[in-house]
Each structure stands twice: as C-alpha cells, then as structure tokens.
C-alpha cells in the first residue's frame, strides 16, 4: 500500500468494524478500543487479499512453515484461471472482479476446512493441503470438474478453465520457497500443454527450467559475442532441378557450449522480447551474405528469412527490412519473408498495412507451415502474399498416407488458383519428390537435396551446382 493510501484503505469497513474517531473529548478507553480495532483491521489487510478477503502470500508462507514439520505430507497447488486477464479486460474490471469472486467460491467449495486457499492477484491462486500425491490428484480432478459448468454474469454465460501445477513437501523441497518454485514450474508445464492441465513437478521439469534460465541469461549476450550464425538450405525447382533460392536458418554456437537449434532458444527469445534484435540481426546477415555471393560472381538467388509475430507487433518491420536492404545492397526481389498464419490473423489491418508496404518495396512474401494454423482462408484473398509453403508434416506421408496426399494436393490447387507459387519443405525421399512433381508443386527443399549448410559450405555448393545428379541430389 503506497504512503498516504494506508489510512484510506484501512478505513474501508470490514464486517463488524467501526469507524475510527479522532481524539477530542472522546474518553481514553474508547480511543484505546478504536486503536486496537484499527490495528486488527490493518493486520487483516496485511495477511489477506483486499478483493477476495482470502489469505495472501504472506499468510500462505506462515501456514506452510508452521505445518512443515518432520514427517508431514504437504501439497502446494498453483492454480491459474486460463485467459482470465484477457476476459477481464473485455468485461471491464468491475465485472471481471465479480467473475473472480465466483471462481474463488467454486474453488473453496471443493476444499476441506483445513485447506488454505490464497489469492495472489489476477487469476492466480495457491492451495495448501495436508495430503499426499494420491489425494492431491483427486482434489485436482475435483477442481477441474467444478469448472465444467459455465459462470453466469448479468445474463452472460462465461466459461473458465484451470491449469494446476502440483508440488509436494518434502519430495520437491524442504522450504516454502523450494516447494513454491516447484509448483510454479509444474504450472508452466501444465499451461504449455492442453488447456485444463494438472501436472506434478518432476526432476526433469526442474532440470529443463534451470537449463532454460541459463540459456536466457546467455542469449542476451549472444549477438555481442558473435555467437549467432546462419545456415542455408537450398530450394530447388521441382520441374528443372535448378537451385532457385535458399532459406536462412538461425543457429547459436554458445561459447564453451554446443550448437543450439531454434527450438531450444527461439521460444525464450519470443517470451523475453529478444527476438526483435535477434530477428534484425538475422535479416541483416542474410541480406549481407546473399549479396556477398552475388559479388563473388554467383547468379542471384532469393534468400528466405523467417519473421516472428513480435517483429510485427512491437518492432518497425518495414523500416528494419528497408535498412537491411540498404546496408547490404541486396535487391528487394532477392529477399523473401516467411510469415506464419498467426501473424496474418493478428490485428489484420495493421499487418496488412505493413505487408503492402513491403510489397511496394519489392520484397516477396510467403506463408510458412501452411495448413497447420487457422482454417479460415479468407485472408489469402486480401493479403499480398506470393507463396505458400507446405508444412513438412504433410510432406512426410506423401505416397503412404492418402490423407496427407489429399491435403498437399488441395494446398497446391488452392495456391495455383490464387496465382501463388507453392514450395514443399521437409522432402527426404525420391518418392516424396515424385509425388510432389505429379501434383504440380513448384519447388521443394529438404534433406533429400541437402541439409542446412554453413555459409562456407553453401559457398562451395554454389560453385558445384553442376554436380546435381539426375535425381536432383547434390554430389561431391
């Protein structure tokens, strides 16, 4: 509570309280009673959440530490109301608070009197239980079941679901901080899975979290230490076998560590916002390298660069691309930006404005992992994209899975109907290539032709393009 606000907050009457009267002619005994009442109210506010009147973190810690005796079996459940912040923003804070109070009531109704439910702000709760893992699992299931029925608020029917992370004392820690951290780790894993998850903390989760935290600290210095690098995977015309471009793929060579691939650090970069400076570095390096190969006498090739949704929402992507082209001297037509469907459907007016500016600049645009995102395809008619990229999950089953073949055929036909070119990624066998050729796919990339190569290796490949054999495979 900020200075100056404590008296006002304390003056909010709680059940059974009396207003504080200033001294004057008031008897000393009444003043002492009023001071004692004020202290009780301040103590209550110190240990309880002001909205729900549930215990807060301080009381939770105190109760845990009193109960954590040798031989005790305690459980901490970290509970999060899925998407509650977004829902409260749409409802307004008054109705959002009313919904939160209903949710707290349902949680309480599932618990025995000796359990402690604490509220930590927003949709975050923690439950302290005197029980073992088996009972904790049953209580978690009961909590989920209690939220199956929607909530009613002024005639609106609103659905809320829970994520629950569970940690045990003493198995997951011998102090409150250790067990609370373990419950938070389990909650994060529950949230990463399906909605409504209920997850116990494991040693592997803790190891993974510690590893991510170390990576997070090291990633902040990766650009300054010149630890980032790009590998390049060739893209070939399915009809002629001619190399028509390459995709720039980010790698991180940690100092004193191994090579990190995007799946291990891009999510960290996304969550922390570091993806914006990293994405800018990727654009500049890809454009610089593509122009350098041209200056060495190689035919111009298009370089494809993946973009993050955050680069559209929080960065000036148009200015970033323009600066990368200007610094490198690369022609805009030799740069292709790969976008995910989620980028295209977020704030479509703003995104479309940026895409139109990029198109006016002369840059090519493609939709990456097409078919794995949203099913609403109406945006394809209004957005200025040039190419669809078929996700490798569909390519993998070509020639073996009729469903995958039908999906690939439909994507190719859709792209050509809209006058877009279509490229397939993840091609690994001659049979997949034959199927793609038969379906009229324009281009392909994958390990069948070449793995992603370092800049030095790719430069060697450019000098050896004549070494393509009849199956479109590069041979040394």
Secondary structure in CASP SS format (residue, H / E / C, confidence):
PFRMAT SS
TARGET T0000
AUTHOR 0000-0000-0000
METHOD secondary structure of the structure
MODEL  1
X C 1.00
X C 1.00
X C 1.00
X C 1.00
X C 1.00
X H 1.00
X H 1.00
X H 1.00
X H 1.00
X H 1.00
X C 1.00
X C 1.00
X C 1.00
X C 1.00
X C 1.00
X C 1.00
X C 1.00
X C 1.00
X C 1.00
X C 1.00
X C 1.00
X C 1.00
X C 1.00
X C 1.00
X C 1.00
X C 1.00
X C 1.00
X H 1.00
X H 1.00
X H 1.00
X H 1.00
X H 1.00
X H 1.00
X H 1.00
X H 1.00
X H 1.00
X H 1.00
X H 1.00
X H 1.00
X H 1.00
X H 1.00
X H 1.00
X H 1.00
X H 1.00
X H 1.00
X H 1.00
X H 1.00
X E 1.00
X C 1.00
X C 1.00
X C 1.00
X C 1.00
X C 1.00
X C 1.00
X E 1.00
X C 1.00
X H 1.00
X H 1.00
X H 1.00
X H 1.00
X H 1.00
X H 1.00
X H 1.00
X H 1.00
X H 1.00
X H 1.00
X H 1.00
X C 1.00
X C 1.00
X C 1.00
X C 1.00
X C 1.00
X C 1.00
X E 1.00
X E 1.00
X E 1.00
X E 1.00
X E 1.00
X E 1.00
X E 1.00
X E 1.00
X C 1.00
X C 1.00
X H 1.00
X H 1.00
X H 1.00
X H 1.00
X H 1.00
X H 1.00
X H 1.00
X H 1.00
X C 1.00
X H 1.00
X H 1.00
X H 1.00
X H 1.00
X H 1.00
X H 1.00
X H 1.00
X H 1.00
X H 1.00
X H 1.00
X H 1.00
X H 1.00
X H 1.00
X H 1.00
X H 1.00
X H 1.00
X H 1.00
X C 1.00
X C 1.00
X C 1.00
X C 1.00
X C 1.00
X C 1.00
X E 1.00
X E 1.00
X E 1.00
X E 1.00
X C 1.00
X C 1.00
X C 1.00
X C 1.00
X E 1.00
X E 1.00
X E 1.00
X E 1.00
X E 1.00
X E 1.00
X C 1.00
X C 1.00
X C 1.00
X H 1.00
X H 1.00
X H 1.00
X H 1.00
X H 1.00
X H 1.00
X H 1.00
X H 1.00
X H 1.00
X H 1.00
X H 1.00
X H 1.00
X H 1.00
X H 1.00
X C 1.00
X C 1.00
X C 1.00
X C 1.00
X E 1.00
X E 1.00
X E 1.00
X C 1.00
X C 1.00
X E 1.00
X E 1.00
X E 1.00
X C 1.00
X C 1.00
X C 1.00
X E 1.00
X E 1.00
X E 1.00
X E 1.00
X E 1.00
X E 1.00
X E 1.00
X E 1.00
X C 1.00
X C 1.00
X C 1.00
X C 1.00
X C 1.00
X C 1.00
X H 1.00
X H 1.00
X H 1.00
X H 1.00
X H 1.00
X H 1.00
X H 1.00
X H 1.00
X H 1.00
X H 1.00
X H 1.00
X H 1.00
X H 1.00
X H 1.00
X H 1.00
X H 1.00
X H 1.00
X C 1.00
X C 1.00
X C 1.00
X C 1.00
X C 1.00
X E 1.00
X E 1.00
X E 1.00
X C 1.00
X C 1.00
X H 1.00
X H 1.00
X H 1.00
X H 1.00
X H 1.00
X H 1.00
X H 1.00
X H 1.00
X H 1.00
X H 1.00
X H 1.00
X H 1.00
X H 1.00
X H 1.00
X H 1.00
X H 1.00
X H 1.00
X C 1.00
X C 1.00
X C 1.00
X C 1.00
X C 1.00
X C 1.00
X C 1.00
X C 1.00
X E 1.00
X E 1.00
X E 1.00
X E 1.00
X E 1.00
X E 1.00
X E 1.00
X E 1.00
X E 1.00
X E 1.00
X C 1.00
X C 1.00
X C 1.00
X C 1.00
X C 1.00
X E 1.00
X E 1.00
X E 1.00
X E 1.00
X E 1.00
X E 1.00
X E 1.00
X E 1.00
X E 1.00
X E 1.00
X E 1.00
X C 1.00
X C 1.00
X C 1.00
X C 1.00
X C 1.00
X E 1.00
X E 1.00
X E 1.00
X H 1.00
X H 1.00
X H 1.00
X H 1.00
X H 1.00
X H 1.00
X H 1.00
X H 1.00
X H 1.00
X H 1.00
X H 1.00
X C 1.00
X C 1.00
X H 1.00
X H 1.00
X H 1.00
X H 1.00
X H 1.00
X H 1.00
X H 1.00
X H 1.00
X H 1.00
X H 1.00
X H 1.00
X H 1.00
X H 1.00
X H 1.00
X H 1.00
X H 1.00
X H 1.00
X H 1.00
X H 1.00
X H 1.00
X H 1.00
X C 1.00
X C 1.00
X C 1.00
X C 1.00
X C 1.00
X C 1.00
X E 1.00
X E 1.00
X E 1.00
X E 1.00
X E 1.00
X C 1.00
X C 1.00
X H 1.00
X H 1.00
X H 1.00
X H 1.00
X H 1.00
X C 1.00
X C 1.00
X C 1.00
X H 1.00
X H 1.00
X H 1.00
X H 1.00
X H 1.00
X H 1.00
X H 1.00
X H 1.00
X H 1.00
X H 1.00
X H 1.00
X H 1.00
X C 1.00
X C 1.00
X C 1.00
X H 1.00
X H 1.00
X H 1.00
X E 1.00
X E 1.00
X E 1.00
X E 1.00
X E 1.00
X C 1.00
X H 1.00
X H 1.00
X H 1.00
X H 1.00
X H 1.00
X C 1.00
X C 1.00
X H 1.00
X H 1.00
X H 1.00
X H 1.00
X H 1.00
X H 1.00
X H 1.00
X H 1.00
X H 1.00
X H 1.00
X H 1.00
X H 1.00
X H 1.00
X H 1.00
X C 1.00
X C 1.00
X E 1.00
X E 1.00
X E 1.00
X E 1.00
X E 1.00
X E 1.00
X E 1.00
X C 1.00
X C 1.00
X C 1.00
X C 1.00
X C 1.00
X C 1.00
X C 1.00
X C 1.00
X H 1.00
X H 1.00
X H 1.00
X H 1.00
X C 1.00
X C 1.00
X C 1.00
X C 1.00
X E 1.00
X E 1.00
X E 1.00
X E 1.00
X C 1.00
X H 1.00
X H 1.00
X H 1.00
X H 1.00
X C 1.00
X C 1.00
X C 1.00
X C 1.00
X C 1.00
X C 1.00
X H 1.00
X H 1.00
X H 1.00
X H 1.00
X H 1.00
X H 1.00
X H 1.00
X H 1.00
X H 1.00
X H 1.00
X H 1.00
X H 1.00
X H 1.00
X H 1.00
X H 1.00
X H 1.00
X C 1.00
X C 1.00
X C 1.00
X E 1.00
X E 1.00
X E 1.00
X E 1.00
X C 1.00
X C 1.00
X C 1.00
X C 1.00
X C 1.00
X H 1.00
X H 1.00
X H 1.00
X H 1.00
X H 1.00
X H 1.00
X H 1.00
X H 1.00
X H 1.00
X H 1.00
X C 1.00
X C 1.00
X C 1.00
X E 1.00
X E 1.00
X C 1.00
X C 1.00
X C 1.00
X C 1.00
X C 1.00
X C 1.00
X C 1.00
X C 1.00
X E 1.00
X E 1.00
X H 1.00
X H 1.00
X H 1.00
X H 1.00
X H 1.00
X H 1.00
X H 1.00
X H 1.00
X H 1.00
X C 1.00
X H 1.00
X H 1.00
X H 1.00
X E 1.00
X C 1.00
X C 1.00
X C 1.00
X C 1.00
X C 1.00
X E 1.00
X C 1.00
X C 1.00
END
